[in-house]
Amino acid sequence: MPENPLIPDIAQRFDLDVAITMPENPKTRLEEVAGMVFDMPEVDQAAGNCSVCMESFGKSEEIARRVSCGHVYHHNCITNWLLNGNGDSCPLCRREISGRSMI
């Protein structure tokens, strides 16, 4: 059966060698993540809690960002998530994210 390019390789997502590998140039990764998060749409009236810090969006004056899968996080929370070796995946659904919203 041919592989479906839309379904990620599960083994690759859980490869610990890849997960614990530090980027070659942390400054480059910081710039890449900062650009990715900056490109994410801002959410003015987010409801509920950020799944990274568990704080309510309404109580925080921090900007909320919508990732490409539709989940919403505080700007600093999603930035730190991406910088701390979690790949480019959503904290909730693990779908690969980009700066552009797909919804």
N, C-alpha and C positions, 0 to 999 in steps of 0.2 A: 504494500500500500504506500503511495507517495506521501511524503510529509506535507502537512498543511502549513504554509508560511505564516498564517495568521495565529497559529497556536504555538506559543513559546515552548522551547525544549525544556521540560520540567527538570531534567537532570542538570542542565546548565544553571537554572535559577537557584539550585541548592548546592552548587559546587563550592565547598569551603575554601579551596585554593583561590578561586576567583573572589569570593566574598571577603577574604582577609588580606588581599593584595592591596598595598598602598599605591596610589597614583604616582606616576613617575615624577610629576611636577605639581606639587600641591597648589601653587599659585595659578597654574593653568586650570586646574579643576575648580578652584574658587571662582575664577572669572567665568568659566563655563556654567557653573551652577547659578551664579548671580545673574547671568544673562538669561538663563532658562526661567528662573523664578520671576524676573522682571517682565518677561514676555507673557507670563500667566495672567489671565484676566483678574482684575480686582473685583471683589464681591462687596457691595455696599451694605446689604442687610442680611448677613449670614445668620442662620438660625442654628441652634444646637451647640455642640462642643467641638473643639479641635481634637482630633483623635491622637495627636502626638502629645500635647501637654494636658489634655482633658479639661482645659479652661473654656468657659463660655465665650462665644464670640461677642455677645452683647456687653460683657463686662470689660472687655479689652478694647483699647483704642488702636490697637495694632491692625494693620491692613490684613484682610483675609484674601487668599488667592485660591482660584479654582484650577485644579490640575486637569489634564486632558481627559481623564476618566469621569470627571464631574465632582469628585470629592473636594471639600474645601478645608484649608488649613491656614493658620496664621503664617504670615510671610516669613518670620524668623524660624518658625517650627519646620516648615517644609524645606527651608534653606539648610538648616542644621541636619535634618533627616538625610538629605541628598549628600551633604558633605561628609557625614559620618560613616561612609562605607556601605550604605544601604542600596547601592546601585541607583538606577533611575526608575525606581518602582514606587507606586503608591503605597503608603503605609497601611491602608485598609485592604485593598483588593490585589495588590502586587502587580497591577497592570503597568506596563512601561509607560512612563509619562514624558511629556514634552511641554514646552512653553505654551503651545497653542491648545485651546480648549476644543474638544471634538464634539461638544454638545451645544 
